[in-house]
Amino acid sequence: MKLEIINMLQDLNFTEYEAKAYLALLDKSPLSGYAISLNSGVPRSKVYEVLSGMVERGEVMVSHEDPSLYTPLPPQELIRLKKSKIESSFEAAETALAHYSYLSLNRENIWNITGCEAILSRTEEAINRAAGRVLLEIWTEEAKKLEPALRKAAERGVEILIVVYGELEFEFAQVYPHDSSEEITQEYGGRWIVASIDDREVVAGIVSLGTDSRAAWTMHPGLVMPITEVIIHDLYIYEIMQAHRETLEQTFGPNLIELRKRYNFGPSGYNMAMKLGVGN
């Protein structure tokens, strides 16, 4: 009978020595380490190492006296403890493996998304997966639609950094107003979204064309890195402008407008979308 119980305890991740020590303590406790060795057959050279591991896991309790005395966690409590740890391990493994599978399946693909609502929905799903940082370049209208997901991410400890075109107050995020919001809106004739989640996946596209809006979602590292850098670049510009605005505007005009004109190829956004035949 005792051998069967030892085998069952081993199925619960006890070693043979741990199982023998635990049964010895169930028969009689408290006991010193020396007495446990005598009663269980666990070698004296191993018994304190065995007991130390069991104490650390909460399966055995030890007194602070000389010599130390040991007593077992009652069997029902031990089973509850083991169940709880196993369930936690399964949940953690399920999450980790699902995440791994998700990454491996999507790492090389670039997915097209059509329609503003679908784009925002995909961005929200990505934000819900965030574990470390969300970088977002966005207009006020779309930012407000993503507020619940962003707020929940911040509550999980995710860092939220937003470059916003327009005005926005999110107390849970670091918000950086883009200096050229009005000029860019007029210049491009539309609004876009660029989102980078944990430097691992990105959503980028135009969102101001309603059902004709277009975006791409990808985990492809060849695109994630440069798209993420677009947002980081605008954060650099914000910091530089805060520190040296007067000098820079003397050279490049208000909000660096002359610099923008120098490198502006032509209209895009709605007008460019129409030229490309989107919505026709």
C-alpha positions as CSV (number, residue, x, y, z in Angstrom):
1,M,0.0,0.0,0.0
2,K,2.8,2.4,0.9
3,L,4.6,1.7,-2.3
4,E,1.4,2.6,-4.3
5,I,1.1,5.9,-2.4
6,I,4.7,6.7,-3.1
7,N,4.1,6.1,-6.8
8,M,1.0,8.3,-6.7
9,L,3.0,11.1,-5.0
10,Q,5.7,10.7,-7.7
11,D,2.9,11.3,-10.2
12,L,2.4,14.6,-8.4
13,N,6.0,15.6,-9.0
14,F,7.4,14.3,-5.8
15,T,10.8,12.5,-6.0
16,E,11.0,9.1,-4.4
17,Y,12.9,10.6,-1.4
18,E,10.3,13.4,-1.0
19,A,7.4,11.0,-1.1
20,K,9.1,8.8,1.6
21,A,9.8,11.8,3.8
22,Y,6.2,13.1,3.4
23,L,4.8,9.7,4.4
24,A,7.1,9.4,7.3
25,L,5.8,12.8,8.6
26,L,2.2,11.7,8.0
27,D,2.8,8.7,10.2
28,K,4.3,10.8,13.0
29,S,5.2,14.5,13.4
30,P,6.8,16.8,14.2
31,L,10.1,15.1,13.6
32,S,13.7,16.2,13.3
33,G,15.6,15.6,10.0
34,Y,17.5,12.8,11.7
35,A,14.3,11.1,12.8
36,I,12.8,11.5,9.3
37,S,15.8,9.8,7.8
38,L,15.5,6.9,10.2
39,N,11.8,6.5,9.7
40,S,11.7,6.9,5.9
41,G,14.8,5.3,4.6
42,V,16.0,8.6,3.0
43,P,19.8,8.8,3.4
44,R,20.9,11.1,6.1
45,S,23.2,12.8,3.6
46,K,20.2,13.7,1.5
47,V,17.4,14.3,4.0
48,Y,18.0,18.0,4.7
49,E,18.3,18.8,1.0
50,V,15.0,17.0,0.4
51,L,13.3,18.7,3.3
52,S,14.5,22.1,2.2
53,G,13.0,21.8,-1.2
54,M,9.7,20.7,0.3
55,V,9.6,23.6,2.7
56,E,10.3,26.0,-0.1
57,R,7.3,24.7,-2.1
58,G,5.1,24.8,1.0
59,E,4.6,21.0,1.2
60,V,6.3,20.8,4.6
61,M,6.5,23.3,7.5
62,V,9.6,23.7,9.7
63,S,10.0,25.2,13.2
64,H,12.7,27.7,14.2
65,E,14.2,25.8,17.1
66,D,17.2,23.6,17.6
67,P,17.0,21.0,16.3
68,S,14.5,22.1,13.6
69,L,11.3,20.1,13.6
70,Y,9.2,19.3,10.5
71,T,5.5,18.7,10.0
72,P,3.6,17.9,6.8
73,L,1.0,20.0,5.0
74,P,-2.2,18.1,5.6
75,P,-3.1,15.8,2.6
76,Q,-6.2,17.8,1.6
77,E,-4.3,21.0,1.6
78,L,-1.4,19.4,-0.3
79,I,-3.8,18.2,-3.0
80,R,-5.3,21.7,-3.3
81,L,-1.8,23.2,-3.5
82,K,-0.8,20.8,-6.3
83,K,-4.0,21.3,-8.2
84,S,-3.6,25.1,-8.1
85,K,0.0,24.9,-9.3
86,I,-0.8,22.5,-12.1
87,E,-3.7,24.6,-13.3
88,S,-1.5,27.7,-13.2
89,S,1.1,25.9,-15.2
90,F,-1.4,24.7,-17.8
91,E,-2.8,28.2,-18.1
92,A,0.7,29.7,-18.5
93,A,1.7,27.0,-21.0
94,E,-1.6,27.6,-23.0
95,T,-0.9,31.3,-23.2
96,A,2.7,30.9,-24.1
97,L,2.1,28.3,-26.7
98,A,-0.8,30.1,-28.3
99,H,1.4,33.3,-28.5
100,Y,4.2,31.3,-30.0
101,S,1.8,29.7,-32.6
102,Y,0.3,33.1,-33.3
103,L,3.8,34.6,-34.0
104,S,5.0,31.7,-36.1
105,L,1.9,31.7,-38.2
106,N,1.9,35.4,-38.9
107,R,5.6,36.5,-38.8
108,E,6.1,36.5,-42.6
109,N,2.7,37.6,-43.8
110,I,1.4,41.1,-44.7
111,W,-2.4,41.3,-44.4
112,N,-4.6,43.9,-46.1
113,I,-7.4,45.4,-44.1
114,T,-10.3,47.3,-45.7
115,G,-12.6,49.7,-44.0
116,C,-12.0,52.1,-41.1
117,E,-13.9,50.0,-38.6
118,A,-11.9,46.9,-39.5
119,I,-8.6,48.8,-39.3
120,L,-9.5,50.1,-35.8
121,S,-10.7,46.6,-34.7
122,R,-7.4,45.0,-35.8
123,T,-5.5,47.8,-34.0
124,E,-7.5,47.2,-30.9
125,E,-6.8,43.5,-31.0
126,A,-3.1,44.2,-31.2
127,I,-3.3,46.6,-28.3
128,N,-5.0,43.9,-26.3
129,R,-2.0,41.7,-26.8
130,A,0.5,44.4,-25.8
131,A,2.8,43.5,-23.0
132,G,5.4,46.3,-22.9
133,R,4.8,49.3,-25.2
134,V,2.3,50.8,-27.6
135,L,3.5,53.4,-30.0
136,L,0.7,55.2,-31.8
137,E,0.5,58.0,-34.4
138,I,-3.1,59.0,-34.9
139,W,-5.7,61.7,-35.2
140,T,-8.0,62.6,-32.3
141,E,-11.1,61.0,-33.8
142,E,-9.6,57.5,-34.0
143,A,-7.6,57.8,-30.8
144,K,-10.9,58.3,-28.8
145,K,-12.3,55.2,-30.4
146,L,-9.3,53.2,-29.2
147,E,-9.3,54.8,-25.7
148,P,-10.9,51.8,-23.8
149,A,-8.3,49.3,-25.2
150,L,-5.5,51.8,-24.5
151,R,-6.7,52.4,-21.0
152,K,-6.9,48.7,-20.2
153,A,-3.4,48.2,-21.6
154,A,-2.0,51.0,-19.4
155,E,-3.7,49.4,-16.4
156,R,-1.7,46.2,-17.2
157,G,1.5,48.2,-17.0
158,V,1.9,48.8,-20.7
159,E,3.6,52.1,-21.7
160,I,1.5,54.1,-24.1
161,L,3.1,56.8,-26.2
162,I,0.9,58.7,-28.7
163,V,1.8,61.2,-31.4
164,V,-1.5,62.9,-32.0
165,Y,-2.7,65.2,-34.8
166,G,-5.1,67.5,-33.0
167,E,-5.9,67.8,-29.3
168,L,-6.0,64.8,-26.9
169,E,-5.9,64.3,-23.2
170,F,-5.3,60.8,-22.0
171,E,-4.0,60.8,-18.4
172,F,-2.9,57.2,-18.7
173,A,-0.6,57.9,-21.7
174,Q,2.3,60.1,-22.8
175,V,0.7,62.3,-25.4
176,Y,2.8,64.3,-27.9
177,P,0.9,66.8,-30.1
178,H,2.3,67.0,-33.6
179,D,3.2,70.6,-34.3
180,S,2.1,70.5,-38.0
181,S,-1.4,68.9,-37.4
182,E,-3.3,71.5,-39.5
183,E,-0.8,71.7,-42.3
184,I,-0.5,67.9,-42.6
185,T,-4.3,67.4,-42.6
186,Q,-4.6,70.0,-45.4
187,E,-1.6,68.7,-47.3
188,Y,-2.6,65.1,-47.3
189,G,-6.4,65.5,-47.4
190,G,-6.9,62.6,-45.0
191,R,-6.1,60.9,-41.7
192,W,-3.9,57.8,-41.1
193,I,-3.0,55.5,-38.3
194,V,0.4,54.0,-37.5
195,A,0.6,51.6,-34.5
196,S,3.5,49.6,-33.3
197,I,2.9,47.0,-30.5
198,D,5.9,45.8,-28.5
199,D,8.1,46.5,-31.6
200,R,6.6,43.2,-32.8
201,E,3.6,44.0,-34.9
202,V,2.3,47.0,-36.8
203,V,-0.9,48.4,-38.3
204,A,-0.5,51.2,-40.8
205,G,-2.8,52.8,-43.2
206,I,-5.3,55.5,-44.1
207,V,-8.6,55.6,-42.0
208,S,-10.4,58.7,-43.4
209,L,-12.1,57.1,-46.4
210,G,-14.8,55.2,-44.6
211,T,-15.3,51.8,-46.2
212,D,-12.6,52.6,-48.7
213,S,-10.0,53.0,-46.0
214,R,-6.9,50.7,-46.5
215,A,-4.3,49.5,-44.1
216,A,-1.8,46.7,-43.6
217,W,-1.1,44.6,-40.6
218,T,2.1,42.6,-40.2
219,M,4.6,41.0,-37.9
220,H,7.2,40.9,-40.7
221,P,10.4,42.2,-39.1
222,G,11.4,43.9,-42.4
223,L,8.4,46.2,-42.0
224,V,7.9,46.3,-38.3
225,M,11.3,48.0,-37.7
226,P,11.1,50.9,-40.2
227,I,7.4,51.6,-39.4
228,T,8.2,51.7,-35.7
229,E,11.0,54.1,-36.5
230,V,8.6,56.4,-38.2
231,I,6.8,57.0,-34.9
232,I,10.0,57.2,-32.9
233,H,11.4,59.7,-35.4
234,D,8.4,62.0,-34.7
235,L,9.0,61.6,-30.9
236,Y,12.6,62.8,-31.6
237,I,11.4,65.8,-33.5
238,Y,9.0,66.7,-30.7
239,E,11.8,66.6,-28.1
240,I,14.1,68.6,-30.4
241,M,11.4,71.2,-31.1
242,Q,10.7,71.6,-27.4
243,A,14.3,72.3,-26.7
244,H,15.3,74.4,-29.8
245,R,12.1,75.7,-31.3
246,E,13.2,79.3,-31.8
247,T,16.5,78.5,-33.5
248,L,14.9,75.8,-35.8
249,E,11.9,78.0,-36.8
250,Q,14.3,80.8,-37.7
251,T,15.9,78.5,-40.2
252,F,12.9,76.4,-41.4
253,G,9.8,78.5,-40.7
254,P,6.9,77.9,-38.2
255,N,6.6,74.3,-37.4
256,L,9.4,73.6,-39.9
257,I,7.0,74.2,-42.7
258,E,9.8,75.2,-45.2
259,L,11.5,71.9,-44.5
260,R,8.3,70.0,-45.1
261,K,7.8,71.9,-48.4
262,R,11.3,71.0,-49.5
263,Y,10.6,67.2,-49.3
264,N,6.9,67.1,-50.1
265,F,6.4,65.1,-53.2
266,G,2.7,65.9,-53.7
267,P,-0.7,65.3,-52.3
268,S,-1.7,62.0,-50.9
269,G,-4.5,60.9,-48.5
270,Y,-7.9,61.2,-50.1
271,N,-6.6,62.8,-53.3
272,M,-3.9,60.2,-53.8
273,A,-6.3,57.4,-53.0
274,M,-8.6,58.7,-55.7
275,K,-5.6,58.8,-58.2
276,L,-4.8,55.2,-57.3
277,G,-8.4,54.2,-58.0
278,V,-9.4,53.3,-54.4
279,G,-13.2,53.3,-54.2
280,N,-13.7,53.4,-58.0
